[in-house]
Amino acid sequence: MIRIFIGTDADLHSDAEKVVEWSIRKNTSSDVQINFIRPGWKSGCTGFTNHRFLVPELCGHEGYAIYLDVDMLILGDIEELWNYKTPGKWCTTPMRDDVSVIDCSAFPWMTEATAKVLHKNQIRAKIPDHENIPEVWNHCDKWQPDTKLIHYTDLDTQPWVFNNHPNQLISDLFFEYLDDANDNLN
């Protein structure tokens, strides 16, 4: 079972929650357990910036988990992403940790209290530098033939809020997945 945690601020992201969940389930060949992280407090510009740092504690500091932001659409098989798990590491795409595969046992000091108190960059500084997930797993506001994950990062053009994304293809993909999610999720 692949454990997946998705940071969200449900106030604004109910459609995005449906899309990220459906896109995982539709494109994955493995059993997944999807957990939305809504701890009742907000952080950073998105409201869920530091939620990623709750994952080790939510897993009892045991095993592995994937962390994703809610503003994503998954086009690849999440099992491929899962295969980047590395003992003792917090694996990410270059320059970003919003797509992560985490060895939860390697971060016993990471708790909700830590996530609330420290700024995101301070926590990042304590994570061993290990980036080995290819960029195709975090294409920010773009699509290419090898894209496995679209990340709608620009808060001013997220399709579920404004429907004015400059890249019509990835905006259309979002609404295609939203229609499917509304038909296929409870």
Secondary structure, DSSP 8 states (H G I E B T S, - for coil): -EEEEEE--HHHHHHHHHHHHHHHHHH-SS-EEEEEE--S--BTTTBBGGGGGGHHHHTTT-SEEEEEESSEEE-S-HHHHHTT--TT-EEEETTEEEEEEEEGGG-TT--HHHHHHS-HHHHHHHS---B-S-GGG-EET---TT-SEEE---TTT-TTTTS--S-HHHHHHHHHHHHHHHHH--
